[in-house]
């Protein structure tokens, strides 16, 4: 593989975290001997590395004004030293467990530009990752033939119909590796929502498999391969903001044109919008005719506003789920002055209100909406060679309105 495939492979390792926490606690709670005879004992690979390493000291000499004697202060920089040694151990030993954040996305605008000979539609869309997401725990399995998937919600397929399993099968096929996994999916992103939760799970699984295999593939490899199992999956290998064309698999990574601290609220009714049902109702003569590059330019210059948040899939989605149109209209009317824009994400059925994290009061008051999914969110990105991280400042805000008192 190309040299660019050397990624950071250990920054999520629980083994590293536990080592640091345990070892630091044990060392700092034991009285240290004189620095001239200080040695560390251990039979593990970590202990051997420590035995062969000198502890860095900082010596500061000063004179006592009353006695005239020199005083020596010794500072043991154990935390820095142990962190460096833990990184070395991780690189040598690999990883056996990994927990990753799997964020979803919204489409700030989505234009349908034509229908292809293969039956798919061409689109042009500004995709952006947001802070709502699932958590996925991966552990190496002793099995050399089967992955095992579990989840916290009913109705999610646990076999090779699930994009996580499809992604792991794809990775083994492309790389010839033979790692199999135990996976637990802690699901928070609703399905049938137009948020790309399943696509994100697949991208996260590909990233994880690559980490377990010593990063044998580059990010570009992972992105290209992922298009074989889903149109939205390649986007998640961008840095979080991208202009996507083709079926969605042609990804142009762009600097985010949107302030990352801009809040939003996501409101999804019980009704789902199956992507296929929405797309087969698309009529090209009823789509917007505005140039998607002009929409991108307007957002870059003036930010998000109602006139730039065009979604050509809204009419067919509203035809399939008529109550969805009414929900959008009510949110827009109730949130005048509260939201910069109100629009549907992807093929639905999530309605997004950008500009405030709070839903309109009627969502809580009306029995019609007692079971809708509500979550606040913000735009996020990721750094090069790192996967997405759940924002530390974001509390668990996703809820079902029936649980709010």
Secondary structure, 3 states (H helix, E strand, C coil): CCHHHCCCCCCCEHHHHHHHHHHHHHHHCCCCCCHHHCCCCCCCHHHHHHHCCCCCEEEEEEECCCCCCEEEEEEECHHHHHHHHHHHHHHHHCCCEEEEEEEEEEEEEEEEEEECCCCCEEEEEEEEEEEEEEEEEEEECCCCCCCEEEECCCCCCCCCCCHHHHHHHHHHHHHCCCCCEEEEEECCCCCCCCCCHHHHHHHHHHHHHHHHCCCCCCHHHHHHHHCCCCCCHHHHHCCCEEEEECCCCEEEECCCCCCCCCEEEEEECCCCCCHHHHHCCCCHHHCCCCCHHHHHHHHHHHCCCHHHCCECCHHHHHHHCHHHHHHHHHHHHHCCCCCCEEEECCCCCEEEEECCCCCCCHHHHCHHHCCCEEEEEEECCCCCCCCCCCCCCCCCCCEEHHHCC
